[in-house]
């Protein structure tokens, strides 16, 4: 009996020791982690916390540079990063999803966590951000031409439900309470500047809670500081609301407006504008002084113990054809440039500038900042490359067109299942035509040719007709149309591309069209792309849309970032090793294209330039070490 008692006592003692051991360990594990709103402050693991965040868009930076950009954020003194998840990046075609390469958002979030950065997530479904169509996939307009975007339209909600059912299982394990870095999730984005559909907003909030848990993160909305905007995006007491404003604004008044509907809450500016966006044709790039940004930031952070997110900390680049556009009226159309430098503290190429140092000094007054200000990285001056091969785009249709469609009427990009790029429209005139040629509701830019001779260039927002059109019966009419970016903000986002309502001379619509779709996401992936082309004959001076090709030979093994000097070129796009750097345009104010070093290789580097506006007789292009602006 004595031995039995001693045995039970020993087991009991062991159990007590084990329970005490685990009682000590559990508070250090994920189960003890929490991030909540408590009155007028945030509590992180039960302790008061101020968010000092910056916006960094993974989709505007190649994956090889993600860690560098996030490290620079940490060195600035930030404790969090904020970013959108653009739906069109991850579901480029209906029911076809991707989370690899630049779309590997999980890898980006995990990289942030490895650097001790928290995440303020903006999963949409609407992003804005000067991104193509505000992040919506183009095929929404193909599948549902009358769809009411950003509303409780059943078609829209059905597609959002499907998208979130794919997206959120990737995100749910990464919320802070489960051991990840995500502390906040935004419901929609600045919805009050667009609508006030509370059924829609409530549906989104319910979806997010369903996938991550109602108490797993701080759900929030945000908007500009006007009563109308904040009322439009207000969801209810269960969703915290922040406010957006820039330097020079009255922080106290704006934070008071933030509290108007929700009552006492942490003061937070979700978009403190360190710079601004730039459109093609602007007199100069956006430029907000470092002193103004830093002084206003100091005032903001000294007001009500406010939290802040710098929009942008690092802007990056609108690679490919993914820039957005803005419109303040039905005939207005302003196109965002390729560079999304944004005049932010970290330049497009990832270099700290004077604004970085000034902001770092401000942050150091509220939170520890260690080490010196980082230095800019060296840049590569790789010389001038001759682009001796040239091919008319019309001779390359067989190799570059993704489809050919014959129709009695012109079709839009969406009807042709083309998201981005160009469409070639061709018809043979069955009778002589004389008068004003009009492209009715052109979206966006058109090059009009008769029998290979340029008749004129039409641009949305400026002109959509040629007043002195004259063509004989049997003439071939070619119209090359460029999608210059779907509208990403405001009431005119329903923005199908191409020739949306037809081509007419006088009042007579022209029929029987052959259309070729030219996505041009890649121009060298298929080695046959240019083998079917015809070289441009020598001596051609009449502008024709032409590809120019050459090679940069590199013997070194370290490849620095660089810039392409686009002065002397007209309008088009550039591919380096089949990577689409984006658009150039002599309209300015941007006159160079950023070349990230990781896309360069030892040996042969392919350079392809498409120029739609200017014909070149001895074309060449130069790699330089600094960007060029007007």
C-alpha positions as CSV (number, residue, x, y, z in Angstrom):
1,X,0.0,0.0,0.0
2,X,2.9,2.3,0.9
3,X,4.5,1.7,-2.5
4,X,1.3,2.3,-4.3
5,X,0.8,5.6,-2.5
6,X,4.3,6.7,-3.3
7,X,3.8,5.7,-6.9
8,X,0.6,7.8,-7.2
9,X,2.3,10.7,-5.4
10,X,5.2,10.6,-7.9
11,X,2.9,10.5,-10.9
12,X,0.9,13.4,-9.4
13,X,4.1,15.4,-8.8
14,X,5.2,14.8,-12.4
15,X,1.8,16.0,-13.7
16,X,2.0,19.1,-11.6
17,X,5.5,19.9,-12.9
18,X,4.4,19.3,-16.5
19,X,1.3,21.5,-16.1
20,X,3.5,24.3,-14.5
21,X,6.0,24.0,-17.4
22,X,3.2,24.4,-20.0
23,X,1.6,27.1,-18.0
24,X,4.9,29.0,-18.4
25,X,5.3,28.3,-22.1
26,X,1.8,29.0,-23.4
27,X,1.8,32.8,-22.9
28,X,4.9,32.9,-25.3
29,X,3.1,31.0,-28.1
30,X,0.6,32.1,-30.7
31,X,-2.4,31.6,-28.5
32,X,-1.3,34.6,-26.3
33,X,-0.9,36.9,-29.3
34,X,-3.6,39.6,-29.7
35,X,-4.0,42.9,-31.5
36,X,-7.1,44.9,-30.6
37,X,-8.7,48.4,-30.4
38,X,-9.2,49.4,-26.8
39,X,-10.7,52.8,-26.4
40,X,-8.4,55.4,-28.0
41,X,-5.4,53.1,-28.4
42,X,-4.2,49.9,-30.0
43,X,-3.2,47.1,-27.7
44,X,-0.6,44.5,-29.0
45,X,-0.4,41.6,-26.6
46,X,-2.1,43.7,-24.0
47,X,0.4,46.6,-24.3
48,X,-0.3,50.1,-25.9
49,X,1.0,50.2,-29.5
50,X,1.5,52.8,-32.2
51,X,1.4,51.7,-35.8
52,X,4.2,53.3,-37.9
53,X,3.7,51.8,-41.3
54,X,4.5,52.4,-45.0
55,X,2.9,51.2,-48.2
56,X,5.0,48.8,-50.3
57,X,3.3,47.1,-53.3
58,X,4.7,43.6,-54.0
59,X,3.1,43.7,-57.5
60,X,5.1,46.8,-58.4
61,X,8.5,45.3,-57.5
62,X,10.0,42.1,-58.8
63,X,10.3,39.3,-56.2
64,X,14.1,39.4,-56.2
65,X,13.9,42.9,-54.7
66,X,11.2,42.3,-52.1
67,X,13.6,41.7,-49.3
68,X,15.6,44.8,-50.0
69,X,12.6,47.1,-50.1
70,X,11.3,45.6,-46.8
71,X,14.7,45.9,-45.2
72,X,14.7,49.6,-46.1
73,X,11.3,49.9,-44.5
74,X,12.6,48.4,-41.3
75,X,15.7,50.7,-41.4
76,X,13.5,53.7,-41.7
77,X,12.0,52.8,-38.4
78,X,8.7,51.3,-39.6
79,X,7.1,48.5,-37.6
80,X,4.5,47.6,-40.3
81,X,3.9,47.6,-44.0
82,X,0.6,48.1,-45.8
83,X,-0.4,46.9,-49.3
84,X,-3.3,46.0,-51.6
85,X,-4.0,42.6,-53.1
86,X,-5.0,43.3,-56.7
87,X,-7.6,40.7,-57.8
88,X,-6.5,41.0,-61.5
89,X,-3.0,39.9,-60.7
90,X,-4.2,36.7,-59.1
91,X,-7.2,35.8,-61.3
92,X,-6.1,37.2,-64.7
93,X,-8.7,35.0,-66.4
94,X,-11.9,33.7,-65.0
95,X,-11.3,30.8,-62.6
96,X,-7.6,30.7,-63.4
97,X,-5.7,31.6,-60.2
98,X,-2.0,32.2,-59.6
99,X,0.1,32.7,-56.5
100,X,3.5,32.3,-57.9
101,X,6.3,34.6,-58.9
102,X,5.2,38.3,-58.4
103,X,1.8,36.9,-57.3
104,X,3.3,35.0,-54.3
105,X,1.7,37.3,-51.7
106,X,2.3,34.7,-49.0
107,X,6.0,34.8,-49.6
108,X,5.9,38.6,-49.4
109,X,4.0,38.5,-46.1
110,X,6.4,35.9,-44.6
111,X,9.4,38.0,-45.7
112,X,7.9,41.0,-43.8
113,X,7.5,38.9,-40.7
114,X,11.1,37.6,-40.9
115,X,12.2,41.3,-40.7
116,X,9.9,41.9,-37.7
117,X,7.4,43.9,-39.7
118,X,3.7,43.7,-39.1
119,X,1.2,43.8,-42.0
120,X,-1.8,46.0,-42.6
121,X,-3.6,44.2,-45.4
122,X,-6.0,45.6,-48.0
123,X,-7.5,42.6,-49.7
124,X,-10.2,44.5,-51.6
125,X,-11.9,43.4,-53.7
126,X,-11.3,46.9,-54.9
127,X,-7.8,48.4,-54.7
128,X,-7.6,51.7,-56.6
129,X,-3.8,52.5,-56.2
130,X,-3.5,53.8,-59.8
131,X,-3.6,50.2,-60.8
132,X,-5.3,48.9,-64.0
133,X,-9.1,48.9,-63.4
134,X,-8.5,49.4,-59.7
135,X,-7.4,45.8,-59.4
136,X,-10.6,44.3,-60.9
137,X,-10.0,41.6,-63.6
138,X,-11.0,42.8,-67.1
139,X,-13.1,39.7,-67.7
140,X,-15.8,41.0,-65.3
141,X,-16.8,43.3,-68.2
142,X,-16.8,40.4,-70.6
143,X,-18.9,38.0,-68.5
144,X,-21.3,40.7,-67.2
145,X,-21.3,43.7,-69.5
146,X,-23.9,45.5,-67.4
147,X,-22.3,44.6,-64.0
148,X,-22.6,47.2,-61.2
149,X,-19.1,47.2,-59.7
150,X,-18.6,47.8,-56.0
151,X,-22.2,47.0,-55.1
152,X,-24.5,44.2,-54.0
153,X,-25.1,43.3,-57.6
154,X,-25.6,39.5,-57.5
155,X,-23.1,38.9,-60.3
156,X,-20.5,41.0,-58.6
157,X,-21.0,39.4,-55.2
158,X,-20.9,35.9,-56.7
159,X,-17.5,36.5,-58.3
160,X,-16.2,38.2,-55.1
161,X,-17.3,35.2,-53.1
162,X,-15.5,32.8,-55.4
163,X,-12.3,35.0,-55.4
164,X,-12.3,35.3,-51.6
165,X,-12.9,31.5,-51.2
166,X,-9.6,31.0,-53.0
167,X,-7.6,34.0,-51.5
168,X,-8.4,33.8,-47.8
169,X,-7.3,30.2,-47.1
170,X,-3.8,31.6,-48.1
171,X,-4.2,34.5,-45.6
172,X,-6.0,33.0,-42.6
173,X,-2.9,31.2,-41.2
174,X,-1.0,34.5,-41.3
175,X,-3.1,36.6,-39.0
176,X,-1.4,37.9,-35.9
177,X,-3.5,35.8,-33.4
178,X,-2.4,32.7,-35.2
179,X,1.3,33.5,-35.2
180,X,1.5,35.6,-38.4
181,X,2.1,39.3,-38.9
182,X,-1.3,40.5,-40.2
183,X,-2.8,42.8,-37.5
184,X,-5.4,44.6,-39.6
185,X,-7.6,43.9,-42.7
186,X,-9.3,46.7,-44.6
187,X,-12.9,46.2,-45.9
188,X,-13.1,47.5,-49.5
189,X,-11.1,50.8,-50.0
190,X,-12.2,54.4,-49.7
191,X,-15.7,53.3,-50.5
192,X,-17.3,56.6,-49.4
193,X,-15.8,58.3,-52.4
194,X,-17.8,55.9,-54.6
195,X,-21.0,54.6,-52.9
196,X,-23.0,53.9,-49.8
197,X,-24.2,50.4,-50.3
198,X,-24.2,49.0,-46.8
199,X,-25.4,45.6,-47.9
200,X,-22.3,45.2,-50.0
201,X,-20.0,46.4,-47.2
202,X,-21.6,44.1,-44.7
203,X,-21.3,41.2,-47.1
204,X,-17.6,41.8,-47.4
205,X,-17.1,42.1,-43.7
206,X,-19.0,38.9,-43.2
207,X,-16.9,37.0,-45.7
208,X,-13.6,38.1,-44.2
209,X,-14.8,37.1,-40.7
210,X,-15.9,33.8,-42.0
211,X,-12.4,33.0,-43.3
212,X,-10.2,34.4,-40.6
213,X,-12.4,34.7,-37.6
214,X,-14.4,37.7,-36.3
215,X,-11.9,38.5,-33.6
216,X,-8.7,37.4,-35.4
217,X,-7.6,40.9,-36.7
218,X,-8.8,44.5,-36.5
219,X,-11.2,44.9,-39.4
220,X,-11.2,48.5,-40.6
221,X,-12.4,50.9,-43.3
222,X,-10.8,54.1,-44.5
223,X,-11.7,57.3,-46.4
224,X,-11.0,60.9,-47.0
225,X,-11.8,63.3,-44.2
226,X,-15.1,64.6,-45.6
227,X,-18.3,63.7,-43.7
228,X,-19.9,62.3,-46.8
229,X,-17.0,60.0,-47.6
230,X,-16.6,58.7,-44.0
231,X,-20.4,58.1,-43.8
232,X,-20.3,56.2,-47.0
233,X,-17.6,53.8,-45.9
234,X,-18.8,53.5,-42.3
235,X,-19.9,49.9,-41.6
236,X,-20.7,49.8,-37.9
237,X,-19.2,49.7,-34.5
238,X,-17.6,46.3,-35.2
239,X,-15.4,47.9,-37.9
240,X,-12.8,50.5,-36.9
241,X,-12.5,53.5,-39.3
242,X,-9.4,55.4,-40.2
243,X,-8.9,58.5,-42.3
244,X,-6.6,59.6,-45.2
245,X,-5.0,63.0,-45.7
246,X,-1.7,64.5,-46.7
247,X,0.9,67.0,-45.4
248,X,-0.4,70.5,-44.7
249,X,-3.9,69.3,-43.8
250,X,-5.3,70.0,-40.3
251,X,-4.6,66.7,-38.4
252,X,-6.7,67.6,-35.4
253,X,-9.8,68.5,-37.4
254,X,-9.4,65.4,-39.6
255,X,-8.9,63.0,-36.6
256,X,-12.0,64.6,-35.0
257,X,-13.9,63.8,-38.1
258,X,-12.6,60.3,-38.0
259,X,-14.2,59.9,-34.5
260,X,-17.5,61.5,-35.5
261,X,-19.4,58.3,-36.3
262,X,-17.5,55.7,-34.3
263,X,-16.7,57.6,-31.1
264,X,-13.4,57.4,-29.3
265,X,-10.9,55.3,-31.2
266,X,-7.2,55.3,-32.0
267,X,-6.3,58.3,-34.3
268,X,-4.8,56.9,-37.5
269,X,-4.0,58.3,-40.9
270,X,-4.0,55.2,-43.3
271,X,-2.7,57.2,-46.2
272,X,-0.3,60.0,-45.3
273,X,0.7,61.1,-48.7
274,X,4.5,61.4,-49.0
275,X,4.2,62.5,-52.7
276,X,1.5,62.1,-55.4
277,X,0.8,60.3,-58.6
278,X,1.8,61.6,-62.1
279,X,-0.1,61.5,-65.4
280,X,1.2,61.5,-68.9
281,X,1.2,65.1,-70.1
282,X,1.7,66.7,-66.7
283,X,4.0,69.6,-66.6
284,X,6.3,67.8,-64.3
285,X,6.4,64.8,-62.0
286,X,4.8,65.1,-58.5
287,X,7.2,66.8,-56.1
288,X,6.3,67.4,-52.4
289,X,9.3,68.8,-50.4
290,X,11.0,66.6,-47.7
291,X,10.6,69.5,-45.2
292,X,6.8,69.8,-45.7
293,X,6.3,66.0,-45.5
294,X,8.5,65.6,-42.4
295,X,7.2,68.6,-40.5
296,X,3.6,67.7,-41.1
297,X,4.4,64.1,-40.1
298,X,5.8,65.4,-36.8
299,X,2.7,67.4,-36.2
300,X,0.5,64.4,-37.1
301,X,2.2,62.0,-34.8
302,X,2.2,64.5,-32.0
303,X,-1.5,64.8,-32.2
304,X,-3.6,62.3,-30.2
305,X,-0.7,59.8,-30.2
306,X,-1.7,59.1,-33.8
307,X,-0.7,56.0,-35.8
308,X,0.3,56.5,-39.4
309,X,0.9,54.8,-42.7
310,X,3.1,56.5,-45.3
311,X,1.5,56.3,-48.7
312,X,3.8,55.6,-50.4
313,X,7.0,54.4,-48.6
314,X,8.1,52.8,-51.9
315,X,6.1,53.2,-55.0
316,X,7.8,50.9,-57.6
317,X,6.9,50.5,-61.2
318,X,3.7,49.9,-63.3
319,X,5.4,47.2,-65.3
320,X,3.7,45.9,-68.5
321,X,0.4,47.5,-69.3
322,X,-0.9,47.6,-65.7
323,X,-1.1,51.4,-65.1
324,X,-4.5,52.8,-64.3
325,X,-6.2,56.0,-65.3
326,X,-8.4,58.7,-63.8
327,X,-11.5,60.5,-65.1
328,X,-13.3,63.4,-63.6
329,X,-16.0,63.4,-66.3
330,X,-17.4,61.2,-69.1
331,X,-15.0,62.8,-71.6
332,X,-12.0,63.1,-69.3
333,X,-9.2,60.6,-69.3
334,X,-5.9,61.0,-67.5
335,X,-3.3,58.1,-67.8
336,X,-0.9,57.2,-65.0
337,X,2.7,57.0,-66.1
338,X,4.9,53.9,-65.9
339,X,7.0,55.0,-63.0
340,X,5.2,54.9,-59.7
341,X,8.1,56.6,-57.9
342,X,5.4,58.8,-56.3
343,X,8.1,61.1,-55.0
344,X,8.2,58.7,-52.0
345,X,11.1,58.3,-49.4
346,X,12.4,55.3,-51.3
347,X,12.8,55.9,-55.0
348,X,11.5,53.7,-57.8
349,X,15.0,52.1,-57.9
350,X,14.9,51.5,-54.1
351,X,17.3,54.3,-53.1
352,X,16.8,56.4,-50.0
353,X,16.5,60.2,-50.7
354,X,16.4,63.3,-48.6
355,X,12.8,62.6,-47.7
356,X,13.9,59.2,-46.3
357,X,16.4,60.9,-44.0
358,X,13.9,63.6,-42.9
359,X,11.1,61.1,-42.1
360,X,13.6,58.8,-40.3
361,X,14.5,61.7,-38.1
362,X,10.9,62.3,-37.2
363,X,10.2,58.6,-36.5
364,X,13.3,58.5,-34.2
365,X,11.5,60.8,-31.8
366,X,8.8,58.3,-31.2
367,X,10.4,54.9,-31.8
368,X,14.0,53.6,-31.7
369,X,15.9,53.8,-35.0
370,X,19.3,52.1,-35.2
371,X,22.2,52.5,-37.6
372,X,23.1,55.2,-40.2
373,X,20.8,56.2,-43.1
374,X,21.4,53.6,-45.8
375,X,23.3,54.6,-49.0
376,X,22.0,54.5,-52.6
377,X,23.0,51.4,-54.5
378,X,25.3,51.8,-57.6
379,X,23.7,51.9,-61.0
380,X,24.8,50.3,-64.3
381,X,25.8,52.4,-67.3
382,X,25.9,49.6,-69.9
383,X,26.4,51.8,-73.0
384,X,24.4,52.2,-76.2
385,X,22.8,49.3,-78.0
386,X,22.2,49.3,-81.7
387,X,18.7,48.0,-82.6
388,X,19.4,47.0,-86.1
389,X,16.5,44.6,-86.7
390,X,13.1,46.2,-87.4
391,X,9.8,44.6,-88.2
392,X,6.4,46.2,-89.1
393,X,3.8,45.1,-86.6
394,X,1.4,44.2,-89.4
395,X,3.9,41.7,-90.8
396,X,4.1,40.0,-87.3
397,X,0.5,39.2,-86.8
398,X,1.0,35.5,-87.3
399,X,3.6,35.2,-84.6
400,X,2.3,37.7,-82.1
401,X,-1.4,37.7,-82.3
402,X,-3.2,35.5,-79.8
403,X,-6.3,35.2,-81.9
404,X,-8.0,36.3,-85.1
405,X,-11.8,37.0,-85.1
406,X,-14.0,37.9,-88.0
407,X,-17.2,39.8,-87.3
408,X,-19.7,42.1,-89.1
409,X,-19.1,44.7,-86.4
410,X,-16.1,45.9,-84.3
411,X,-15.7,44.1,-81.0
412,X,-14.2,45.4,-77.8
413,X,-11.1,44.0,-76.1
414,X,-13.4,42.3,-73.5
415,X,-15.5,40.7,-76.2
416,X,-12.3,39.5,-77.8
417,X,-11.1,38.1,-74.4
418,X,-8.1,40.4,-74.4
419,X,-7.2,42.2,-71.2
420,X,-4.3,44.4,-72.2
421,X,-2.3,45.4,-75.2
422,X,-3.5,46.2,-78.6
423,X,-6.1,45.1,-81.2
424,X,-5.7,45.5,-84.9
425,X,-9.0,46.2,-86.7
426,X,-9.1,45.7,-90.5
427,X,-11.8,46.0,-93.2
428,X,-11.8,46.3,-97.0
429,X,-14.0,49.2,-98.2
430,X,-16.7,48.0,-100.5
431,X,-17.3,51.5,-101.8
432,X,-15.5,54.8,-101.9
433,X,-15.7,56.8,-98.7
434,X,-15.3,60.5,-98.3
435,X,-16.1,62.7,-95.3
436,X,-15.4,62.6,-91.6
437,X,-14.3,59.2,-90.2
438,X,-15.4,58.8,-86.6
439,X,-14.5,56.1,-84.1
440,X,-17.5,56.2,-81.9
441,X,-16.5,56.1,-78.2
442,X,-12.8,55.2,-78.7
443,X,-11.0,53.6,-75.8
444,X,-8.2,54.7,-76.0
445,X,-5.8,55.5,-78.8
446,X,-6.1,54.7,-82.5
447,X,-3.7,54.7,-85.5
448,X,-5.6,54.9,-88.7
449,X,-4.1,53.6,-92.0
450,X,-5.4,53.3,-95.5
451,X,-3.3,51.0,-97.8
452,X,-0.5,51.2,-95.2
453,X,-0.4,55.0,-95.2
454,X,-1.0,56.8,-91.9
455,X,-4.1,59.0,-92.0
456,X,-4.0,60.2,-88.4
457,X,-3.8,59.4,-84.7
458,X,-6.9,59.6,-82.5
459,X,-6.7,60.0,-78.7
460,X,-9.5,59.6,-76.2
461,X,-10.3,62.8,-74.5
462,X,-8.9,64.9,-77.4
463,X,-10.2,63.7,-80.7
464,X,-12.1,60.7,-82.1
465,X,-12.5,61.7,-85.8
466,X,-10.6,62.5,-89.0
467,X,-12.4,65.3,-90.8
468,X,-11.0,64.8,-94.3
469,X,-11.0,61.1,-94.8
470,X,-10.9,60.0,-98.5
471,X,-10.5,56.4,-99.6
472,X,-11.3,54.5,-102.8
473,X,-13.4,51.4,-103.1
474,X,-11.3,48.3,-102.4
475,X,-8.9,50.2,-100.1
476,X,-7.8,48.4,-96.9
477,X,-8.6,50.3,-93.7
478,X,-6.4,49.3,-90.7
479,X,-7.0,50.7,-87.2
480,X,-4.6,49.8,-84.4
481,X,-6.1,50.5,-81.0
482,X,-4.2,50.6,-77.7
483,X,-5.7,50.1,-74.3
484,X,-3.9,52.8,-72.3
485,X,-5.2,51.6,-68.9
486,X,-8.7,51.1,-67.5
487,X,-10.0,53.8,-65.1
488,X,-9.2,52.9,-61.5
489,X,-11.0,55.5,-59.5
490,X,-14.4,57.3,-59.4
491,X,-17.8,57.0,-61.1
492,X,-16.5,56.1,-64.6
493,X,-14.8,52.8,-63.9
494,X,-17.0,50.8,-66.3
495,X,-14.4,51.2,-69.0
496,X,-14.4,48.7,-71.8
497,X,-11.6,49.0,-74.3
498,X,-11.2,49.2,-78.1
499,X,-13.7,50.4,-80.6
500,X,-16.8,50.2,-78.4
501,X,-19.5,51.5,-80.7
502,X,-18.2,51.2,-84.3
503,X,-16.4,53.1,-87.1
504,X,-18.4,55.4,-89.4
505,X,-17.8,57.8,-92.3
506,X,-20.4,60.5,-92.0
507,X,-23.4,58.5,-90.5
508,X,-22.6,55.3,-92.3
509,X,-21.1,52.5,-90.1
510,X,-18.5,50.3,-91.7
511,X,-18.9,46.6,-91.5
512,X,-17.1,43.3,-91.9
513,X,-14.0,43.5,-89.7
514,X,-11.1,41.1,-89.1
515,X,-9.5,41.6,-85.7
516,X,-6.2,40.4,-84.3
517,X,-5.5,40.5,-80.6
518,X,-2.0,41.5,-79.5
519,X,-1.5,41.0,-75.7
520,X,2.3,41.5,-76.1
521,X,2.9,40.5,-72.5
522,X,5.9,38.7,-74.0
523,X,7.5,39.1,-77.4
524,X,10.3,36.6,-77.3
525,X,8.9,33.7,-75.3
526,X,8.0,31.9,-78.5
527,X,11.1,31.9,-80.8
528,X,8.7,31.9,-83.8
529,X,7.3,35.3,-82.8
530,X,9.5,37.2,-85.2
531,X,10.4,34.5,-87.7
532,X,7.2,35.3,-89.7
533,X,7.8,39.0,-89.7
534,X,9.1,41.0,-92.7
535,X,12.0,43.3,-92.1
536,X,11.1,47.0,-92.6
537,X,12.5,48.2,-96.0
538,X,15.2,50.8,-95.9
539,X,14.3,54.4,-96.4
540,X,10.8,54.2,-94.8
541,X,10.1,57.5,-93.1
542,X,6.3,57.3,-92.8
543,X,5.4,56.4,-89.2
544,X,4.5,52.7,-88.9
545,X,4.1,50.7,-85.7
546,X,7.5,48.9,-85.7
547,X,9.5,46.6,-83.4
548,X,13.2,47.3,-83.1
549,X,15.5,44.5,-81.8
550,X,19.1,44.3,-80.6
551,X,21.3,42.7,-78.0
552,X,23.2,43.9,-75.0
553,X,26.3,41.7,-74.3
554,X,27.3,41.6,-70.6
555,X,30.5,39.8,-69.4
556,X,30.3,40.8,-65.8
557,X,28.4,38.8,-63.2
558,X,27.0,41.6,-61.0
559,X,24.2,43.4,-62.6
560,X,23.1,46.8,-61.2
561,X,19.9,48.5,-61.8
562,X,19.8,50.9,-64.7
563,X,17.6,53.2,-66.8
564,X,16.8,53.3,-70.5
565,X,17.1,56.8,-72.1
566,X,13.8,57.1,-74.1
567,X,14.5,60.6,-75.5
568,X,14.1,60.6,-79.3
569,X,11.5,57.7,-79.1
570,X,7.8,58.3,-79.7
571,X,5.3,56.1,-77.9
572,X,5.3,52.4,-77.2
573,X,6.8,49.8,-74.8
574,X,10.1,48.1,-74.1
575,X,11.0,44.4,-73.4
576,X,14.4,43.4,-71.8
577,X,14.9,39.6,-71.9
578,X,11.1,39.4,-72.6
579,X,10.3,41.3,-69.4
580,X,7.9,44.2,-70.2
581,X,9.3,47.3,-68.6
582,X,6.2,49.3,-69.4
583,X,5.2,52.2,-71.6
584,X,7.2,55.2,-72.8
585,X,5.8,58.4,-74.4
586,X,7.5,61.5,-75.7
587,X,4.6,63.4,-74.1
588,X,6.4,63.2,-70.8
589,X,7.1,64.1,-68.1
590,X,8.8,60.7,-67.8
591,X,11.6,60.1,-70.3
592,X,13.3,57.0,-69.1
593,X,12.4,53.4,-68.0
594,X,13.7,51.7,-64.9
595,X,15.6,48.4,-65.6
596,X,15.8,46.2,-62.4
597,X,19.2,44.6,-62.3
598,X,18.0,41.0,-61.6
599,X,16.4,40.7,-65.1
600,X,19.8,41.1,-66.7
601,X,22.0,38.0,-67.4
602,X,25.6,37.3,-68.3
603,X,26.0,37.1,-72.1
604,X,23.2,38.0,-74.5
605,X,20.4,40.3,-73.3
606,X,17.5,40.8,-75.8
607,X,16.2,44.3,-76.2
608,X,12.9,44.9,-78.1
609,X,11.3,48.4,-78.5
610,X,7.9,48.9,-80.1
611,X,7.5,52.5,-81.3
612,X,4.1,53.4,-82.6
613,X,4.7,57.1,-83.3
614,X,8.2,57.6,-84.8
615,X,10.0,55.8,-87.6
616,X,13.7,55.3,-86.9
617,X,16.4,54.8,-89.6
618,X,19.4,54.1,-87.3
619,X,17.8,53.2,-84.0
620,X,19.7,52.7,-80.7
621,X,19.0,52.9,-77.0
622,X,21.3,53.8,-74.1
623,X,21.5,52.5,-70.5
624,X,22.1,55.3,-68.1
625,X,22.4,55.7,-64.3
626,X,19.7,58.2,-63.4
627,X,16.0,58.7,-64.4
628,X,15.1,61.5,-66.8
629,X,12.2,63.8,-66.0
630,X,10.9,67.1,-67.4
